[in-house]
Structure formats: C-alpha cells, structure tokens
Amino acid sequence: MWNHEKQARFDYLRERLGTLTTSERDELDTLYQELYALEAVAHAPAAQHAEQKIATLEQRNRQLAAFLEEREVFLQRVKKTVEELKSEERRLRQQYAGILAQVTLDASSIEVS
C-alpha cells in the first residue's frame, strides 16, 4: 500500500536521481513499479468504461455506415426513377405535340362553306 512514508522516500530518491547508489536506484525502480501498479488498479474502472464506450461507438459507426450505404443505394434508385419519369414526360409531350399538329392540319384542311 502506498503511504506517506513511501511517498516521502520516493520524492527523496527522485531528487537525488543523479547521485543514487545502485541499491537506491533499485529501491526507486521498485517504488516506481509499485506506483505504476497502484495507478493501473486505480484507473482500471475508468479504462474499462472507456473501452466499453469505444466498443459501443464502434458498433454505432458500423450501423451508421451500413445505413449510409443502404441510403445511397436508395438514392440511386430514386435518381433512376426520376430520370425514367422525365423521359416518359418528354415522350408524352412529343406525342401530345404530334397530336396537336395533326389536329391543326386537319382543321386547316376543312373547307368552310
């Protein structure tokens, strides 16, 4: 367990880093390892929560990507349908213009007595 005494010893050894004996360096390394282990334990719940959140976001991203792909296919179908309808409208207008032209020709050939 990390306590005030360990913290004081850790601070002392860190301050003397350039002048430590081999055993003091080993002691400082051991204190670092203990501190890192305690921090890992302390941060584990937050890290686990972050991992779960990331997994959830990745799943949502996959769902959105699939949705966007499906929507793109739908929009392509809509565009194709609109083009087909425009083409049909042009054909009908031409047909109508042809009928009107014929009616005009027929009407002009009728003699009024």
N, CA, C and O atoms as CSV, one atom per row, in Angstrom:
chain,resi,resn,atom,element,x,y,z
A,1,MET,N,N,0.841,-1.180,0.000
A,1,MET,CA,C,0.000,0.000,0.000
A,1,MET,C,C,0.884,1.240,0.000
A,1,MET,O,O,1.898,1.299,0.696
A,2,TRP,N,N,0.493,2.197,-0.767
A,2,TRP,CA,C,1.243,3.453,-0.860
A,2,TRP,C,C,0.833,4.337,0.315
A,2,TRP,O,O,-0.352,4.531,0.586
A,3,ASN,N,N,1.828,4.860,0.995
A,3,ASN,CA,C,1.528,5.714,2.145
A,3,ASN,C,C,2.441,6.936,2.145
A,3,ASN,O,O,3.226,7.134,1.219
A,4,HIS,N,N,2.332,7.744,3.181
A,4,HIS,CA,C,3.099,8.984,3.275
A,4,HIS,C,C,4.604,8.699,3.316
A,4,HIS,O,O,5.392,9.408,2.690
A,5,GLU,N,N,4.995,7.662,4.055
A,5,GLU,CA,C,6.419,7.317,4.159
A,5,GLU,C,C,6.987,6.926,2.800
A,5,GLU,O,O,8.075,7.368,2.431
A,6,LYS,N,N,6.256,6.100,2.054
A,6,LYS,CA,C,6.724,5.696,0.720
A,6,LYS,C,C,6.799,6.899,-0.207
A,6,LYS,O,O,7.734,7.027,-0.997
A,7,GLN,N,N,5.817,7.773,-0.108
A,7,GLN,CA,C,5.823,8.967,-0.955
A,7,GLN,C,C,7.039,9.843,-0.636
A,7,GLN,O,O,7.696,10.350,-1.546
A,8,ALA,N,N,7.335,10.018,0.647
A,8,ALA,CA,C,8.488,10.826,1.052
A,8,ALA,C,C,9.786,10.189,0.562
A,8,ALA,O,O,10.672,10.881,0.059
A,9,ARG,N,N,9.893,8.875,0.711
A,9,ARG,CA,C,11.104,8.174,0.256
A,9,ARG,C,C,11.218,8.273,-1.267
A,9,ARG,O,O,12.308,8.495,-1.793
A,10,PHE,N,N,10.124,8.114,-1.957
A,10,PHE,CA,C,10.091,8.222,-3.418
A,10,PHE,C,C,10.562,9.615,-3.849
A,10,PHE,O,O,11.407,9.744,-4.734
A,11,ASP,N,N,10.016,10.641,-3.224
A,11,ASP,CA,C,10.400,12.019,-3.561
A,11,ASP,C,C,11.888,12.253,-3.292
A,11,ASP,O,O,12.580,12.870,-4.102
A,12,TYR,N,N,12.375,11.759,-2.154
A,12,TYR,CA,C,13.784,11.918,-1.793
A,12,TYR,C,C,14.683,11.252,-2.836
A,12,TYR,O,O,15.649,11.854,-3.303
A,13,LEU,N,N,14.360,10.013,-3.196
A,13,LEU,CA,C,15.182,9.291,-4.168
A,13,LEU,C,C,15.120,9.945,-5.549
A,13,LEU,O,O,16.119,9.989,-6.268
A,14,ARG,N,N,13.970,10.438,-5.903
A,14,ARG,CA,C,13.836,11.111,-7.206
A,14,ARG,C,C,14.688,12.377,-7.256
A,14,ARG,O,O,15.309,12.669,-8.278
A,15,GLU,N,N,14.716,13.119,-6.168
A,15,GLU,CA,C,15.507,14.350,-6.117
A,15,GLU,C,C,16.997,14.060,-6.238
A,15,GLU,O,O,17.747,14.871,-6.780
A,16,ARG,N,N,17.421,12.922,-5.741
A,16,ARG,CA,C,18.839,12.557,-5.759
A,16,ARG,C,C,19.166,11.630,-6.924
A,16,ARG,O,O,20.174,10.926,-6.877
A,17,LEU,N,N,18.358,11.614,-7.941
A,17,LEU,CA,C,18.459,10.631,-9.024
A,17,LEU,C,C,19.873,10.495,-9.577
A,17,LEU,O,O,20.331,9.374,-9.802
A,18,GLY,N,N,20.568,11.587,-9.799
A,18,GLY,CA,C,21.911,11.504,-10.381
A,18,GLY,C,C,22.971,10.990,-9.429
A,18,GLY,O,O,24.058,10.621,-9.873
A,19,THR,N,N,22.695,10.954,-8.145
A,19,THR,CA,C,23.713,10.562,-7.162
A,19,THR,C,C,23.322,9.317,-6.373
A,19,THR,O,O,23.881,9.065,-5.306
A,20,LEU,N,N,22.395,8.557,-6.867
A,20,LEU,CA,C,21.920,7.375,-6.138
A,20,LEU,C,C,22.918,6.235,-6.229
A,20,LEU,O,O,23.625,6.074,-7.224
A,21,THR,N,N,22.953,5.457,-5.173
A,21,THR,CA,C,23.726,4.221,-5.202
A,21,THR,C,C,22.913,3.182,-5.978
A,21,THR,O,O,21.742,3.401,-6.290
A,22,THR,N,N,23.535,2.075,-6.275
A,22,THR,CA,C,22.845,1.013,-7.005
A,22,THR,C,C,21.635,0.518,-6.222
A,22,THR,O,O,20.568,0.311,-6.800
A,23,SER,N,N,21.787,0.331,-4.936
A,23,SER,CA,C,20.651,-0.162,-4.143
A,23,SER,C,C,19.543,0.885,-4.070
A,23,SER,O,O,18.361,0.540,-4.060
A,24,GLU,N,N,19.921,2.164,-4.020
A,24,GLU,CA,C,18.898,3.211,-4.011
A,24,GLU,C,C,18.175,3.278,-5.356
A,24,GLU,O,O,16.965,3.500,-5.409
A,25,ARG,N,N,18.930,3.085,-6.443
A,25,ARG,CA,C,18.290,3.034,-7.777
A,25,ARG,C,C,17.313,1.862,-7.855
A,25,ARG,O,O,16.207,1.994,-8.379
A,26,ASP,N,N,17.734,0.730,-7.334
A,26,ASP,CA,C,16.846,-0.440,-7.315
A,26,ASP,C,C,15.597,-0.155,-6.481
A,26,ASP,O,O,14.484,-0.523,-6.855
A,27,GLU,N,N,15.808,0.507,-5.351
A,27,GLU,CA,C,14.675,0.857,-4.491
A,27,GLU,C,C,13.729,1.812,-5.222
A,27,GLU,O,O,12.509,1.657,-5.157
A,28,LEU,N,N,14.300,2.803,-5.919
A,28,LEU,CA,C,13.477,3.753,-6.671
A,28,LEU,C,C,12.714,3.034,-7.783
A,28,LEU,O,O,11.538,3.312,-8.014
A,29,ASP,N,N,13.389,2.110,-8.468
A,29,ASP,CA,C,12.710,1.326,-9.512
A,29,ASP,C,C,11.545,0.531,-8.926
A,29,ASP,O,O,10.470,0.458,-9.522
A,30,THR,N,N,11.768,-0.059,-7.761
A,30,THR,CA,C,10.710,-0.823,-7.100
A,30,THR,C,C,9.544,0.085,-6.730
A,30,THR,O,O,8.383,-0.282,-6.907
A,31,LEU,N,N,9.859,1.274,-6.215
A,31,LEU,CA,C,8.803,2.226,-5.871
A,31,LEU,C,C,8.030,2.668,-7.120
A,31,LEU,O,O,6.805,2.785,-7.091
A,32,TYR,N,N,8.760,2.911,-8.216
A,32,TYR,CA,C,8.083,3.260,-9.477
A,32,TYR,C,C,7.134,2.140,-9.910
A,32,TYR,O,O,5.991,2.391,-10.292
A,33,GLN,N,N,7.624,0.911,-9.846
A,33,GLN,CA,C,6.786,-0.225,-10.250
A,33,GLN,C,C,5.539,-0.328,-9.370
A,33,GLN,O,O,4.439,-0.582,-9.860
A,34,GLU,N,N,5.726,-0.131,-8.084
A,34,GLU,CA,C,4.588,-0.191,-7.169
A,34,GLU,C,C,3.598,0.934,-7.469
A,34,GLU,O,O,2.385,0.723,-7.477
A,35,LEU,N,N,4.133,2.130,-7.714
A,35,LEU,CA,C,3.271,3.271,-8.022
A,35,LEU,C,C,2.510,3.038,-9.330
A,35,LEU,O,O,1.312,3.312,-9.411
A,36,TYR,N,N,3.204,2.535,-10.349
A,36,TYR,CA,C,2.535,2.243,-11.627
A,36,TYR,C,C,1.444,1.187,-11.455
A,36,TYR,O,O,0.370,1.290,-12.049
A,37,ALA,N,N,1.729,0.170,-10.634
A,37,ALA,CA,C,0.732,-0.881,-10.404
A,37,ALA,C,C,-0.497,-0.314,-9.693
A,37,ALA,O,O,-1.631,-0.650,-10.034
A,38,LEU,N,N,-0.261,0.546,-8.704
A,38,LEU,CA,C,-1.387,1.169,-7.994
A,38,LEU,C,C,-2.201,2.066,-8.926
A,38,LEU,O,O,-3.431,2.076,-8.873
A,39,GLU,N,N,-1.506,2.813,-9.774
A,39,GLU,CA,C,-2.216,3.676,-10.728
A,39,GLU,C,C,-3.025,2.845,-11.721
A,39,GLU,O,O,-4.141,3.211,-12.090
A,40,ALA,N,N,-2.449,1.723,-12.145
A,40,ALA,CA,C,-3.170,0.855,-13.085
A,40,ALA,C,C,-4.453,0.327,-12.451
A,40,ALA,O,O,-5.502,0.285,-13.094
A,41,VAL,N,N,-4.361,-0.075,-11.189
A,41,VAL,CA,C,-5.545,-0.571,-10.481
A,41,VAL,C,C,-6.561,0.555,-10.308
A,41,VAL,O,O,-7.762,0.358,-10.488
A,42,ALA,N,N,-6.055,1.742,-9.954
A,42,ALA,CA,C,-6.958,2.877,-9.732
A,42,ALA,C,C,-7.650,3.311,-11.019
A,42,ALA,O,O,-8.805,3.735,-11.002
A,43,HIS,N,N,-6.937,3.201,-12.124
A,43,HIS,CA,C,-7.504,3.651,-13.400
A,43,HIS,C,C,-8.236,2.550,-14.167
A,43,HIS,O,O,-8.852,2.815,-15.199
A,44,ALA,N,N,-8.171,1.334,-13.671
A,44,ALA,CA,C,-8.795,0.211,-14.377
A,44,ALA,C,C,-10.286,0.415,-14.626
A,44,ALA,O,O,-10.734,0.188,-15.750
A,45,PRO,N,N,-11.076,0.831,-13.639
A,45,PRO,CA,C,-12.508,1.021,-13.918
A,45,PRO,C,C,-12.761,2.074,-15.003
A,45,PRO,O,O,-13.618,1.892,-15.867
A,46,ALA,N,N,-12.010,3.171,-14.948
A,46,ALA,CA,C,-12.186,4.213,-15.967
A,46,ALA,C,C,-11.755,3.701,-17.335
A,46,ALA,O,O,-12.398,3.986,-18.345
A,47,ALA,N,N,-10.662,2.942,-17.362
A,47,ALA,CA,C,-10.192,2.385,-18.631
A,47,ALA,C,C,-11.203,1.386,-19.187
A,47,ALA,O,O,-11.468,1.362,-20.389
A,48,GLN,N,N,-11.762,0.564,-18.305
A,48,GLN,CA,C,-12.768,-0.408,-18.739
A,48,GLN,C,C,-14.009,0.313,-19.264
A,48,GLN,O,O,-14.575,-0.078,-20.285
A,49,HIS,N,N,-14.423,1.358,-18.569
A,49,HIS,CA,C,-15.576,2.148,-19.018
A,49,HIS,C,C,-15.288,2.772,-20.387
A,49,HIS,O,O,-16.146,2.773,-21.270
A,50,ALA,N,N,-14.082,3.297,-20.550
A,50,ALA,CA,C,-13.708,3.905,-21.835
A,50,ALA,C,C,-13.709,2.851,-22.941
A,50,ALA,O,O,-14.170,3.119,-24.051
A,51,GLU,N,N,-13.200,1.663,-22.646
A,51,GLU,CA,C,-13.193,0.584,-23.638
A,51,GLU,C,C,-14.613,0.198,-24.037
A,51,GLU,O,O,-14.890,-0.030,-25.215
A,52,GLN,N,N,-15.515,0.123,-23.055
A,52,GLN,CA,C,-16.913,-0.202,-23.354
A,52,GLN,C,C,-17.550,0.889,-24.206
A,52,GLN,O,O,-18.298,0.607,-25.142
A,53,LYS,N,N,-17.246,2.129,-23.870
A,53,LYS,CA,C,-17.802,3.249,-24.625
A,53,LYS,C,C,-17.274,3.227,-26.068
A,53,LYS,O,O,-18.024,3.461,-27.015
A,54,ILE,N,N,-15.983,2.946,-26.218
A,54,ILE,CA,C,-15.388,2.855,-27.550
A,54,ILE,C,C,-16.047,1.729,-28.341
A,54,ILE,O,O,-16.370,1.904,-29.515
A,55,ALA,N,N,-16.247,0.581,-27.709
A,55,ALA,CA,C,-16.894,-0.547,-28.392
A,55,ALA,C,C,-18.306,-0.174,-28.829
A,55,ALA,O,O,-18.731,-0.518,-29.932
A,56,THR,N,N,-19.030,0.531,-27.962
A,56,THR,CA,C,-20.386,0.972,-28.310
A,56,THR,C,C,-20.349,1.939,-29.486
A,56,THR,O,O,-21.149,1.826,-30.415
A,57,LEU,N,N,-19.426,2.884,-29.446
A,57,LEU,CA,C,-19.312,3.860,-30.539
A,57,LEU,C,C,-18.902,3.191,-31.849
A,57,LEU,O,O,-19.394,3.557,-32.917
A,58,GLU,N,N,-18.008,2.218,-31.767
A,58,GLU,CA,C,-17.607,1.497,-32.977
A,58,GLU,C,C,-18.796,0.745,-33.571
A,58,GLU,O,O,-18.969,0.717,-34.789
A,59,GLN,N,N,-19.616,0.134,-32.709
A,59,GLN,CA,C,-20.817,-0.562,-33.180
A,59,GLN,C,C,-21.767,0.423,-33.852
A,59,GLN,O,O,-22.317,0.129,-34.913
A,60,ARG,N,N,-21.964,1.587,-33.242
A,60,ARG,CA,C,-22.841,2.602,-33.841
A,60,ARG,C,C,-22.277,3.091,-35.169
A,60,ARG,O,O,-23.027,3.334,-36.115
A,61,ASN,N,N,-20.968,3.234,-35.239
A,61,ASN,CA,C,-20.348,3.649,-36.501
A,61,ASN,C,C,-20.595,2.615,-37.594
A,61,ASN,O,O,-20.862,2.969,-38.742
A,62,ARG,N,N,-20.503,1.335,-37.233
A,62,ARG,CA,C,-20.782,0.287,-38.227
A,62,ARG,C,C,-22.239,0.352,-38.673
A,62,ARG,O,O,-22.540,0.200,-39.857
A,63,GLN,N,N,-23.144,0.580,-37.716
A,63,GLN,CA,C,-24.564,0.695,-38.065
A,63,GLN,C,C,-24.798,1.897,-38.982
A,63,GLN,O,O,-25.536,1.802,-39.963
A,64,LEU,N,N,-24.173,3.011,-38.661
A,64,LEU,CA,C,-24.329,4.208,-39.499
A,64,LEU,C,C,-23.748,3.990,-40.890
A,64,LEU,O,O,-24.332,4.427,-41.881
A,65,ALA,N,N,-22.612,3.325,-40.969
A,65,ALA,CA,C,-22.005,3.049,-42.270
A,65,ALA,C,C,-22.929,2.172,-43.109
A,65,ALA,O,O,-23.101,2.416,-44.304
A,66,ALA,N,N,-23.521,1.158,-42.493
A,66,ALA,CA,C,-24.459,0.289,-43.215
A,66,ALA,C,C,-25.684,1.081,-43.649
A,66,ALA,O,O,-26.164,0.921,-44.772
A,67,PHE,N,N,-26.195,1.940,-42.759
A,67,PHE,CA,C,-27.337,2.780,-43.107
A,67,PHE,C,C,-27.009,3.692,-44.283
A,67,PHE,O,O,-27.798,3.808,-45.221
A,68,LEU,N,N,-25.849,4.335,-44.236
A,68,LEU,CA,C,-25.472,5.256,-45.315
A,68,LEU,C,C,-25.320,4.524,-46.647
A,68,LEU,O,O,-25.680,5.051,-47.700
A,69,GLU,N,N,-24.795,3.326,-46.592
A,69,GLU,CA,C,-24.672,2.526,-47.812
A,69,GLU,C,C,-26.061,2.195,-48.370
A,69,GLU,O,O,-26.301,2.321,-49.571
A,70,GLU,N,N,-26.964,1.774,-47.492
A,70,GLU,CA,C,-28.333,1.459,-47.914
A,70,GLU,C,C,-29.025,2.708,-48.463
A,70,GLU,O,O,-29.735,2.642,-49.467
A,71,ARG,N,N,-28.815,3.836,-47.803
A,71,ARG,CA,C,-29.424,5.097,-48.256
A,71,ARG,C,C,-28.878,5.500,-49.619
A,71,ARG,O,O,-29.628,5.994,-50.460
A,72,GLU,N,N,-27.602,5.299,-49.848
A,72,GLU,CA,C,-27.003,5.637,-51.142
A,72,GLU,C,C,-27.623,4.790,-52.251
A,72,GLU,O,O,-27.917,5.301,-53.332
A,73,VAL,N,N,-27.821,3.511,-51.990
A,73,VAL,CA,C,-28.481,2.636,-52.967
A,73,VAL,C,C,-29.896,3.142,-53.235
A,73,VAL,O,O,-30.334,3.191,-54.384
A,74,PHE,N,N,-30.610,3.518,-52.174
A,74,PHE,CA,C,-31.961,4.056,-52.319
A,74,PHE,C,C,-31.952,5.322,-53.172
A,74,PHE,O,O,-32.774,5.464,-54.078
A,75,LEU,N,N,-31.035,6.237,-52.891
A,75,LEU,CA,C,-30.978,7.489,-53.651
A,75,LEU,C,C,-30.655,7.238,-55.125
A,75,LEU,O,O,-31.162,7.940,-55.999
A,76,GLN,N,N,-29.829,6.256,-55.396
A,76,GLN,CA,C,-29.544,5.913,-56.792
A,76,GLN,C,C,-30.807,5.407,-57.485
A,76,GLN,O,O,-31.058,5.729,-58.646
A,77,ARG,N,N,-31.602,4.612,-56.763
A,77,ARG,CA,C,-32.876,4.150,-57.329
A,77,ARG,C,C,-33.812,5.324,-57.576
A,77,ARG,O,O,-34.482,5.376,-58.607
A,78,VAL,N,N,-33.863,6.266,-56.641
A,78,VAL,CA,C,-34.714,7.451,-56.801
A,78,VAL,C,C,-34.274,8.238,-58.030
A,78,VAL,O,O,-35.109,8.642,-58.839
A,79,LYS,N,N,-32.971,8.457,-58.175
A,79,LYS,CA,C,-32.460,9.207,-59.334
A,79,LYS,C,C,-32.829,8.503,-60.638
A,79,LYS,O,O,-33.245,9.144,-61.603
A,80,LYS,N,N,-32.672,7.187,-60.656
A,80,LYS,CA,C,-33.006,6.426,-61.860
A,80,LYS,C,C,-34.494,6.558,-62.169
A,80,LYS,O,O,-34.883,6.757,-63.320
A,81,THR,N,N,-35.321,6.445,-61.134
A,81,THR,CA,C,-36.769,6.568,-61.322
A,81,THR,C,C,-37.130,7.953,-61.834
A,81,THR,O,O,-37.958,8.079,-62.736
A,82,VAL,N,N,-36.524,8.989,-61.276
A,82,VAL,CA,C,-36.792,10.362,-61.725
A,82,VAL,C,C,-36.396,10.518,-63.191
A,82,VAL,O,O,-37.137,11.119,-63.969
A,83,GLU,N,N,-35.249,9.988,-63.572
A,83,GLU,CA,C,-34.820,10.074,-64.972
A,83,GLU,C,C,-35.797,9.336,-65.891
A,83,GLU,O,O,-36.120,9.817,-66.978
A,84,GLU,N,N,-36.261,8.176,-65.451
A,84,GLU,CA,C,-37.242,7.433,-66.245
A,84,GLU,C,C,-38.538,8.234,-66.389
A,84,GLU,O,O,-39.128,8.274,-67.468
A,85,LEU,N,N,-38.975,8.866,-65.308
A,85,LEU,CA,C,-40.199,9.676,-65.365
A,85,LEU,C,C,-40.018,10.900,-66.259
A,85,LEU,O,O,-40.931,11.270,-66.998
A,86,LYS,N,N,-38.860,11.520,-66.196
A,86,LYS,CA,C,-38.590,12.666,-67.075
A,86,LYS,C,C,-38.611,12.232,-68.538
A,86,LYS,O,O,-39.155,12.928,-69.395
A,87,SER,N,N,-38.020,11.090,-68.806
A,87,SER,CA,C,-38.008,10.567,-70.170
A,87,SER,C,C,-39.429,10.284,-70.650
A,87,SER,O,O,-39.791,10.605,-71.782
A,88,GLU,N,N,-40.221,9.683,-69.779
A,88,GLU,CA,C,-41.617,9.399,-70.120
A,88,GLU,C,C,-42.386,10.697,-70.349
A,88,GLU,O,O,-43.206,10.776,-71.264
A,89,GLU,N,N,-42.131,11.712,-69.527
A,89,GLU,CA,C,-42.792,13.014,-69.698
A,89,GLU,C,C,-42.426,13.634,-71.050
A,89,GLU,O,O,-43.292,14.176,-71.737
A,90,ARG,N,N,-41.136,13.557,-71.436
A,90,ARG,CA,C,-40.723,14.089,-72.751
A,90,ARG,C,C,-41.445,13.357,-73.882
A,90,ARG,O,O,-41.915,13.974,-74.838
A,91,ARG,N,N,-41.525,12.028,-73.754
A,91,ARG,CA,C,-42.201,11.236,-74.781
A,91,ARG,C,C,-43.670,11.641,-74.882
A,91,ARG,O,O,-44.200,11.805,-75.981
A,92,LEU,N,N,-44.325,11.801,-73.730
A,92,LEU,CA,C,-45.741,12.189,-73.745
A,92,LEU,C,C,-45.936,13.593,-74.329
A,92,LEU,O,O,-46.902,13.833,-75.053
A,93,ARG,N,N,-45.034,14.507,-74.021
A,93,ARG,CA,C,-45.136,15.866,-74.582
A,93,ARG,C,C,-44.980,15.832,-76.108
A,93,ARG,O,O,-45.691,16.516,-76.844
A,94,GLN,N,N,-44.023,15.009,-76.552
A,94,GLN,CA,C,-43.837,14.883,-78.004
A,94,GLN,C,C,-45.077,14.272,-78.654
A,94,GLN,O,O,-45.514,14.711,-79.718
A,95,GLN,N,N,-45.628,13.268,-78.008
A,95,GLN,CA,C,-46.841,12.642,-78.527
A,95,GLN,C,C,-47.970,13.676,-78.583
A,95,GLN,O,O,-48.686,13.761,-79.581
A,96,TYR,N,N,-48.126,14.451,-77.526
A,96,TYR,CA,C,-49.157,15.488,-77.474
A,96,TYR,C,C,-48.932,16.526,-78.571
A,96,TYR,O,O,-49.875,16.931,-79.250
A,97,ALA,N,N,-47.680,16.955,-78.743
A,97,ALA,CA,C,-47.368,17.941,-79.787
A,97,ALA,C,C,-47.703,17.378,-81.165
A,97,ALA,O,O,-48.206,18.094,-82.031
A,98,GLY,N,N,-47.423,16.100,-81.357
A,98,GLY,CA,C,-47.753,15.472,-82.639
A,98,GLY,C,C,-49.252,15.437,-82.884
A,98,GLY,O,O,-49.714,15.691,-83.996
A,99,ILE,N,N,-50.007,15.122,-81.840
A,99,ILE,CA,C,-51.472,15.090,-81.964
A,99,ILE,C,C,-51.996,16.483,-82.269
A,99,ILE,O,O,-52.848,16.642,-83.142
A,100,LEU,N,N,-51.501,17.497,-81.563
A,100,LEU,CA,C,-51.943,18.876,-81.816
A,100,LEU,C,C,-51.593,19.316,-83.228
A,100,LEU,O,O,-52.384,19.995,-83.882
A,101,ALA,N,N,-50.427,18.937,-83.696
A,101,ALA,CA,C,-50.031,19.301,-85.059
A,101,ALA,C,C,-50.970,18.653,-86.064
A,101,ALA,O,O,-51.363,19.277,-87.050
A,102,GLN,N,N,-51.325,17.413,-85.813
A,102,GLN,CA,C,-52.240,16.707,-86.719
A,102,GLN,C,C,-53.623,17.355,-86.694
A,102,GLN,O,O,-54.249,17.528,-87.739
A,103,VAL,N,N,-54.099,17.714,-85.497
A,103,VAL,CA,C,-55.403,18.371,-85.376
A,103,VAL,C,C,-55.376,19.693,-86.127
A,103,VAL,O,O,-56.341,20.037,-86.809
A,104,THR,N,N,-54.297,20.428,-86.010
A,104,THR,CA,C,-54.171,21.714,-86.707
A,104,THR,C,C,-54.203,21.510,-88.210
A,104,THR,O,O,-54.859,22.265,-88.928
A,105,LEU,N,N,-53.494,20.489,-88.692
A,105,LEU,CA,C,-53.507,20.198,-90.132
A,105,LEU,C,C,-54.903,19.797,-90.585
A,105,LEU,O,O,-55.381,20.248,-91.625
A,106,ASP,N,N,-55.548,18.951,-89.800
A,106,ASP,CA,C,-56.896,18.507,-90.153
A,106,ASP,C,C,-57.859,19.689,-90.165
A,106,ASP,O,O,-58.701,19.796,-91.057
A,107,ALA,N,N,-57.741,20.564,-89.192
A,107,ALA,CA,C,-58.642,21.716,-89.102
A,107,ALA,C,C,-58.410,22.677,-90.255
A,107,ALA,O,O,-59.356,23.294,-90.744
A,108,SER,N,N,-57.186,22.812,-90.689
A,108,SER,CA,C,-56.917,23.752,-91.782
A,108,SER,C,C,-57.364,23.198,-93.126
A,108,SER,O,O,-57.546,23.953,-94.081
A,109,SER,N,N,-57.539,21.900,-93.206
A,109,SER,CA,C,-57.973,21.319,-94.477
A,109,SER,C,C,-59.487,21.258,-94.609
A,109,SER,O,O,-59.999,20.884,-95.664
A,110,ILE,N,N,-60.194,21.612,-93.575
A,110,ILE,CA,C,-61.659,21.615,-93.631
A,110,ILE,C,C,-62.097,22.897,-94.308
A,110,ILE,O,O,-61.676,23.993,-93.936
A,111,GLU,N,N,-62.942,22.744,-95.297
A,111,GLU,CA,C,-63.464,23.915,-96.008
A,111,GLU,C,C,-64.725,24.379,-95.337
A,111,GLU,O,O,-65.612,23.587,-95.018
A,112,VAL,N,N,-64.790,25.627,-95.136
A,112,VAL,CA,C,-65.976,26.213,-94.538
A,112,VAL,C,C,-66.828,26.746,-95.671
A,112,VAL,O,O,-66.322,27.523,-96.481
A,113,SER,N,N,-68.100,26.369,-95.774
A,113,SER,CA,C,-68.975,26.798,-96.859
A,113,SER,C,C,-69.774,27.991,-96.493
A,113,SER,O,O,-70.563,28.478,-97.302
